[in-house]
């Protein structure tokens, strides 16, 4: 699931020139802006059937944080 998530995240943020990892802080990506955030939120909803609340999203820092939150929310 990790590789698929990272691939989906790269697509959502239109990252083509480098690899990303679960340890990366997504807010530090040059591609991260309000459009990127909306793209990621839409991708998470479409691919994983999960909506991450805005307040919870603010608490996420790394790609791994986001993936772990998706997994937790899928189990609810």
Secondary structure, DSSP 4 states (H G I P E B T S, - for coil): -HHHHHHHHHHHHT--SS---TTSBGGGSTT-SHHHHHHHHHHHHHHH-----HHHHHT--BHHHHHHHHHHHHH-
